[in-house]
Amino acid sequence: MKDLSIDELETLCSDLRTFIIDQLSNNPGHFGSSLGTVELTVALHYVYNTPYDRIVWDVGHQAYSHKILTGRKEKFHTNRRFGGLAGFPSPTESEYDAFIAGHASNSISAALGMAVASSLKHEDRHVVAVIGDGSMTGGLAFEALNNANSQPNDMLIILNDNDMAIDNNVGGIRDYLVKMTTSQAYNRVRNDVYQKFKKGNLITEKGKNFILRFNNSLKSLLTKQHNLFEGFNIRYFGPVDGHDLRGLIRVLQNIKNLKGPKMLHIHTIKGKGFKPAEVSATVWHAPGKFDKETGERIIVRSKDQPQLYQDVFGHTLVELAQKDEKIVGITPAMPTGSSMTYLMKEFPERAFDVGIAEAHAVTYSAGLAKEGLIPFCNIYSSFMQRAYDQVIHDVALQKLHVIMCLDRAGLVGEDGPTHHGAFDLAYMRCIPNLIIASPYNEHYLRHLMYTAAYGNNGPFVIRYPRGQGELCDWECKMEKLEIGKGRKLKGGKDLAVLTIGPIGNAAREAIGILEGDTGYSIAHYDMMFLKPIDTELLKEVAENFTDVMTIENGVINGGMGSAVLEYLSENNYHNVNVTRVGLPDEFVTHGSVKELNRLCEIDALGLAKRMQEVLSEIKSTQSKHEKEYK
């Protein structure tokens, strides 16, 4: 690349766009964001000496060009596929991927750490953080900005401003970035003042902050506005056209060796170069398969199939809100993904998108609940990890009536380990005052939402998976469930299987396979509630079975299986053997949900295999005891 002319680099940008459009039309991925950063990616790799110089991508939706340019073009057709390239930058995949990028708002913090380390080690290494305007709504980004000028570093922050995250950006930051301007007069005066101070030997190490603050004040005077980022004592440049390759290269070369933390603000268009994506950025964030010639999306789900769990949640929330004006909805930047859009359309004044700010979403919900409203706070399971302190301190400690709906619980598929909802059962179970439940199917999701609103006055957690449910007739009359009560789905005598959530349907299928082929008799219990767990049901199981299997779509350590073991131990049921089945103690790779379920042996065939192993061991032990008796 460094040997190419600017004209040749512009041709490269065109080729990259064509390649991304061609690839993603057949192998779905994050489309619009990566089309918007083609020129920026080419400019960065042209100006900087990567991978020695570090480029830290935020989230990674925007990094497909980066992957293609750094030796992964031939493998790009495997992107997000099982055994193929990861959908996000990953240091285990390439030395060019400086830091993992699955969750938003971490790039500035990570880049600052790298830049300070380079300074302390006296390395001539450049560090660049690339962050989108959507990620700037996350509090972590501002914590890093606040800290940036107090440490020795020459970090460059590139703010990729396309006025979008996935859905439209919201809040004051969005409005500020759209209106921000710079003054040519200011830049001329600033340079003159700087040169005079330098000639007069007035610029010293101790005087740098004074000069920077003076420059900031001068800019505020000339532009009649105060620059937020310069308020953090960070040199600000821009906004500039993020699709002007020649201009980008010139600016990056000009500011590359400037000392101290810097920000370059660029404007880009999400979906640049593909008209349908430019017009409808939300739809084309991750559109699935599409016709690259016509722009028509290829929808594979037919109307007579079960609804998505998220859609059942969205429609049910609207039903509840129609009958009760105290019902409100909150989501951190994922109204489309969580189907909060249904409530936004029906009751726009009672549905709140708070930006990529999960911690704020939880505490904001707590404030709403404190004043008597009933907030349904919908956050993806893996993103709720970012609000753990707020769940404990702001909700559970005060026993506030916040209903936390954890979408994408369990294995989520192609987004991989950064997005799997593997830990929520374990990390929520240890928090006092929480009720934790997971529905067996769509009907029970509706029942649990109704129960959370009207059968309880404290915090309530409902977790459900990504994707289609189990029932085509998902609509039903909502009922108030008895909190902490599970269900006995079928009897048996050889083995008791305890499940929680929709994975119980795979267990039911596995039981059917085994009983049909082997003649074994297997009991099945849907626990439904992890906390409080149904102790009466566990007592029944413990007194009637010597072998029990627990099954959950979450990590084994600390989940439902651990809760069952604790109950049996504390109540002296030492003769009960428990086999726990769930996600392993490792980060599960990416691939389709079907492939990952098979890998972790939590699909129907895998569960049947695990049950067969337990039953075979039981039979072997019984035969051994019979021989010893004889």
N, C-alpha and C positions, 0 to 999 in steps of 0.2 A: 504493500500500500504506500509506503513512504517514497517509493520510486515513481509513483503515478503523478501526473499533472492534475490540476484542479478539474479540468474538463473530464479527464478519465475517472476521477473520483466521483464526479456527478453521474457518469455512466454507471459506475459501481452502485451508487444509490438506487438508480432506476432498476438495475438488475436485482438488487436485494429485495426491493418491493415486489417485483414480479415473482421472485422465488418464494417469498413469504405467502403471497396470495395463492400461488399454485399449491404450495404444501398444505396450507391450512384449510383450503377448500375440501381436501380429502381427509386430512388428519386434524381434527379440531384442536384449537388452542386459544391463547389470548391474542386476539387479532388486532384490534384497533390501537392498543397502546404501543405495540411493536412497530406498526406502520408509522406512528407518529415520531419515532426516535431514530429513524434511519440516518438522517444527516448528522445528528448529534453523535451517534455511535461511530460513524466513519470519521468525523472530525476528532473525536477523542483518541481513537487508535492511531490516527495520523499524527497528532501533535504530541502524544505522550508515549513513553517507552514502556508499554505493557508487555509482560505482566509485572515487571519490576515496579513500575508506577502502578498504583492501585486505583481501580475503578470500582466503587461500591454502589451497586444498584439497590434502590429501594423497591421492595415487593418483587420485582423481577418480571412483571407483566411486560415491561418495556424492553426486555433484553434479548429478544430473538435475533436481531441483527448482530448483536455482540456474540452470541453463540455461533452463528453461521461464520462470522469473520475469524473466529479463534479455533479453527480446525475441526468444526463439527458439522460442516455442510453436508458431507456424505452420509452422516448418520441422522440428519435432521428429520428424516421421514419417520424415525422412531421416537420423536419427541412425545413425552407423556405416556408412551406405551410401556407395557410391562417388559422390563429388561432393557429398555432404551434410555434415551436422554431424559433427564429430569425437566419438568416444566419451568423450573426456576434455577437461577444461578446456584451452583453448589461447588464448594472447594474440593470435594471428593471427586468431582467429575473433570475439572480442568483447573490448572494453575492460574488461568486468566480470571476465574471466578474468585474474587478476593474475599467474599463473605457471603454466607447464605442469605437468601432474600425471599422469604415466603410470607412474612407478616410485615405490615406497613410501619413506617416511621422510625426504623432502627438505623438507617444508613448514616445519618450525621453523627450519631454517637459512636458507631463502629469506626467510621472514617477518622473522627477526632482521636480515638484511641490509637489508631495506626499512625496518624500524623505526629502525635506526641511521642510515640515510641521511636519513630524515625528521627525526630529531633534529639531525643535523649541519646540515641546511638550514633548521632552525627552522620546520618545517611542522607544522601542527596536524592531522596525519593519523594515524588509528588503523589498526593492522595486526593482523589476526587469522589465526592458523594453526589449521586444523581437521584433526586427526590421529586416526585410529582406533587402538584398542588393539592391533590386529594390527601396524600400522606402528610402534608403539612398541617392537617387538622388534628393529627395525633399529638398528644401531650409530650411524648418522648422526644419528638423533633425539637420542641421548644426548650426542653430541659438541656438538650445538647447545644442549642444556639446560645442559651444563657451561659453555658460553661466554656464555649469555644474560645473567647478572647482572654480567658484567665489562664490558659495553658500555652506553652510555646509550640506553635504549629503554623504551617503555611497551607492548610487545607483549603480546597476549593469546593464550594457547594453549588451545584447546578440545579436550579429550580425549574423543572419542566412544567410549565404552566399551560395546560390545555383546557382549563376550566371544567375538568371532568375528573372523577375518580372511576367508578363504574356507573353509578347513577350521577345525576348532576350534583356538583359540589354545593354545599350549603354553608351559611355563616359569614361572619365578618371577614375572615381571611379571604374567602372567595371574592367578595366585593372589593377588598383592598387590592388584590392582585390584578383584577381587571382594570382598575382605575390608575394603577401606579404608572408614573411617567418619569422621565429624566430630562434634564436641561442641558443643552449644548453649551449655553453660557456658563453654567455652573462648572462644567468639566474644564473649560478654558481657564476660568478664574482659579479653580482649585489647583491646576497644574502650575499656574504662575506663582501662586502663594507657596506651593510646595518647593519650587525651585529657589525662591528667595530665602525661605527658611533654611534650605539645605546649604546655600552659599554662605549664609551667616552662621553656619555651624550650630543652628538652634535645634536640630533634630538629633536627639540622643535616645538611648534605649528607654530612659525614664520618661522622656518627653513624647514617646510615640502615641500614647493614649490621648495626650493633650491635643496633638496635631490631628488625630483621627476625630476627636470630638469637635475640634474647631472646623474641620472639613464638613462634618455632619451638620453643624449649625449653619455654616455658609450655604449648604445645599438647601436646608429648610427655608432660609431667607429668600433664596432666588427662585425656588420652585413653589413656594407657599404651601409646602406640605412636609411632614416629617416622615422619613423612611423608617419603617418598622425594623428592618434588619440592621440598618446603621445604628439604630437605637441599641442594638446588642454589641455595638462596636465591631461590626463586620463590614468590610468594604463591599459596597453594592455596585454592580454593573448591569445595565439593562433598563428595560426589557429589549431583547433583540429577537430577530426572526430566526426561529429554530430550524427553518427549512432553507435558509440561505447558507449553503455549505461554505462558500467562499468567505462570507462574513463571519461565520462561526469559527473557522480556522484562524482568521486574522485576530479575532477577539481572544481566543484561547492562547494563541502565541503571545499576545501582548500582555496578558495577565498571568501567564504561567509562572513566572519567576518573582512575582510580587510577594513581599513578605507579609505574614499575618493571615488570618482567616478571611476568605473572600466569598462573595456570592455572585454568580452569574444567573440572571433571570432571563429565560428564553420562552418565547411563545411558540407552541406547536399546535397542530390540528390532529386530534385523535382519529385514526383511520385514514391519514393522509395518503392520497393516491388511489383510493378505492371509494368512489362516490357514495355508494349506499352507506358505508361505514362513516364517512364524513357527515352525512345527514342525520344518521341515527346511531350515535356513539354508544348508547347504553346497550342496545340490541346487539351491536357488533363488538362488544367487549370480548365475548367468548361465544360466537354465534353457532357453533356446531358446524356440520358440513353445509356447504353452499355451492351454488353454480357460479364459478368465477366469471363467466361471461355475462350472465343476466343479473347476478347479485341475489338470486332467489335462494332463500334458506331451505335446506332439506330437512323437514320435520319427520322424524322416524316414529314418533309416538302417535298411535291412532286414538281416536276419540273414545273407543269402547274399552280402553285399558284403564287400570286404576289411576286415580289422581296422584300427583306428587304429594308427599307428606306436607311440604311447605304450602301447597295450595289449599289443602284441607285446613291447615292452621289459619291461612289468610281468610278463607271464606267463613270459618267458624268464628273468628275474631269479629268480623263484620256482623254476623248474627247476634253475638253477645252485645256489641256496641249499639245495635238497633234497638235493643230492649233496655239498655242501661247507659245513661249518659256519663256515668263515672268511669266506664271502660275507655282506656287510652292505649296507644301502641307506641313503642320506642324501638328504634333500630340504629346501630352505628354504621351508616353508609351502605346498608345492604337492603333497601326496600324491595328491590326486584327479586333478589335471591331469596329473601325470607318471605316474599309475598305480602309484605306490609303495604304494598301498593294498592291492594283492594280496600283497605281501611283509608288510605290516603285519598282515594278517589271518592269514597262514600262520605267520609268525615274528615276532610283535610285539616280542620282545626284541632283534631284529636289524635293525629298521627305525627310523630316527630322523628325525623332523620337528623341525628346529632353529629354526623361526620364520623371519620375513622377515629373514634374516641370511646372505646369500650368501657373504660373506667368511669368516664363521665356519664355514659349511658346508664350505668347501674346506679350511681349516686343521684343522678337526675330523677331516675325512677323512684328512688327512695324519698326524694323530696316531694314528688307527686303523691306517693302513698301516704306520707306524713300528713298531708292535707286532705285525705279522704278519698282520693281517686284510686282506681284499680288498674295499675299499669302492667301491661304485658310487654316485658322487655325481651326482645328476640335477638339473640346473639349466637353466631356459630360456635359450636362447642370448643374448637381450638382457639378461637378469639376470646372466649370468656376467660381463658387463662390470664389474659392481660388485665382483668378486672378482679382478680382474686381478693385483694385487700379490701376492695369496696364491698364485695359480697359479705365478707366477714364483718368489717367495721361499720359499714353504713346501712346494711340490710339486716343481717342475722342478729347482730348484737342488740338491735332495737326492735327485733321481731316485726319488721314492717311488712305490709301486705304487698310485696312485689312478686310477680309471677315471672320467673325467668325461663324462657323457652329456648332450649339449646338445640338449634337446627344442626344438621350435618354431624350428628353424633355417630361414633363408630368409624369404620373405614369409609373414606369419601371417594377414593378412586384416583384419577389421573393427577390431581394436585399433590398427592404424595404426603410424606411425613410431616411437612409443615402445616398441613390442613386436616389430617386425620383427627377425629374427635375421640381420641383413645383414652383420655385421662379423667373425664368429668365425673364418672361414678366414683372413682377413687378420691379425687381431690375435693369433691363436695361432701362425701360421706362423713368426713371427720368434723364438719362444721356444725355446732349446736344450732337448734331451732329450725333447721331446714327440713322440709318434706321433699323427698326425691322420688320421682316416679318415671316410668317409661311405658308407653302403651303397646299392647299386643298388636293392635291394628288401628285403622283410622277411626272406627267407632269409639275405641277407648281413648284415642287422642282427644276427641270431642268431649267425652265424659270427663277426662282429667282437666281439660281447660275449664269446664263448667264447675267442677269440684274445687279447683284452685281459686276460682272467683267467689264462690258462694258456700263452700263447705269448709272454709278455713279462713283465718284472719291473719296469718303470718306468711313468711316467705315460702315459696313453692317452686320447685324445679321440675320441669318436664323436658325430657330428652327424647329426640326422635331422629331417624336417619335421613340421609339424602336420598332422593329418588322416589320411585313409585311405591305406593302402598300395596295392600293385599286385596282390597275390595273394590269392585266396580260401583257398587251401591254404597258409597261412603257416607251419604247423608243419613242421619238418624236423629231421633229425639234425644237430646242430651239429658243425662242422668247424673245425680250426685252420688259419687261412690263413697264407700266407707274407707276412710284414710287408714293405710297400713294393712289392708286386707288383699291377699292374693286369691287365686282361683285354682281349684283342682280341675284340670281339663280332662283327664282320663285316669282310670285306675290301672294297677299292675302289681306284680309281686316280685319280679326279679331285680328291678333297678328303678330308682326314683330320679327323674330328670327335672331340675329346677331351672327355669329360664326367666329373663327379664327383658321386656321390650319385643320388638318385631322379630328378633332372631329366634323367638319361640316358634315361628312358623317354619323355619328351616329345621328346627328340632322335631316338630310334629311330623314333617316329611321324613326325616331320618328314622323316627320311631316306626313309621308305617313301613319303611323299607325293611327294617330288621324284623319286625313282628311277622311280616309277610313271608320272609325268607327263612327264618330260623325258628319261629314258634315261641320266641321269648315274649314275656309279658312286662311291659315297661309303663310305669306311671309318669304322668307329666303334670307339672304345676307351673302356672304363670304367677310369679311373685308380684309383678307390677310395681310394688313399692320397695325401694331399697331402704328408705328411711322414712317412717319406722318400718322395719321389716316385720312380716307376719309371723310372730312367734308361735301362735297356735298351729299354723300350718307346718312350721318347722318341727314342732313337737310331735305332730301326727307322723311326719316323715321319719323322724328319729326313732320312734317307737315301733315302726312297721318295716323299716328297711335297714339293712346293714351296709348297703352300697348306694351312694348318692353321686350324681353328676350335676354340677352347676355350669350354666352356659350363659355367657354375656358377650356383647360386642364392645368390649373395652378391655383395658389392661387387667391381667389376672391379679396382680399385686394391689391389694387394697380395695378391690371391687366387691361384687355380690358374693363371689366364692369365699372371699376373706370374711365377709359378714356371717356367712353360714358356719364357717369353721369356728369363729368366735362364739357364736351361740352354742354350738355343740360342746365346745370346750368348757364354757362357763356353766353349762348345765349338766356336765359329767356324762355326756353321751360318748364315751370313749370307744365304743365298739362300732361306731359308724365310720366307714371308709368314704372319704370325699375325693372325687376327681374334679379339679377345676379346669374349665375350658374357656378360653377367651383369647385376647391378643397377647402375644409373647412379650417378654421384657426386652424389647428392642424397638427401634423405629422402623416401621413397616414401609417398604418401598412404594413406588407409584405403579399404577396399572388400573385396569377397569376394576370396579367393585367385585365383579364376578371372579376375576382372576385372583384378586387379593383374598377374597373369602376362601377360595380353593387353596391358596398358598398357606393360609393360617389354619386350614382345616375347620372352618366354621360354616361352610356350606353344608347342604343336606348330606352329600356323600361323605364329606370329611367328618361330620358329626356321627354319621352311621358307623364309620370306621372306628372312631373313638369309643362309641358305645359298645361295639363288637369286642374291642380289646378289653374293656372292663368286664363285660359279661364272660368272655373266655377266661379271664383271670379268676373270676368267681367260680366258674365251673372247674377249673384246674385245682383251685384250693379245696373245693368241696370233695373232689375225687381223692386228693391227697389225704384229707381228713378221714374219709371212708376207709382207705387202705390202712391207715394207722389204727383205726378203731378195730378193724378185723384182725 
